[in-house]
Amino acid sequence: MREDQIQRNQKLRIIGKAIQPSDAEIQVNPRSRSAILRVAERI
């Protein structure tokens, strides 16, 4: 879910910022390059 979808729905509250893989993680696992981890709490 993207942040604009979360804000439109208003049933989830975003906790913190989006987390992206470190350079070390990308070197070990190249497929992680496009990964973005977002954390949300259901209201």
N, C-alpha and C positions, 0 to 999 in steps of 0.2 A: 504494500500500500504506500502510495506517495503521500507526502505531507499535505498537499492540497486536498486529497481525498479524505484524510483524517480530519482536517479542519472543517470540511463541508459536512461530514457525517456527525461530528460532535458527540459520538458515543465513545470515543477514545481520547485519552489525554497523553500527549507526547511527554516522555520522560527523558531528559538529557538531549544530546545531539546525536546525529547519525555517526556511526563508527565505520571507518574504512580500514582495509588491511594495511599493515605497515610494509615498508620496502622489503624487509626480511621475509615476511609472509609471502609477498608477491614473487620473490626469487625462488622460494621453496615450492609454492603452488601458484603458477601463472594464471590459472583460471579464477583465482580470488581477486584479480585486478578490478573486475567490475562489481564486486560484491559491496553492498551497503547494508549495515545492520541498524535497524531503527527499533526503539523500544517504546511501547505504548501501554497504557493502563486502561482497561475497560471500565467505564463509568457506570 
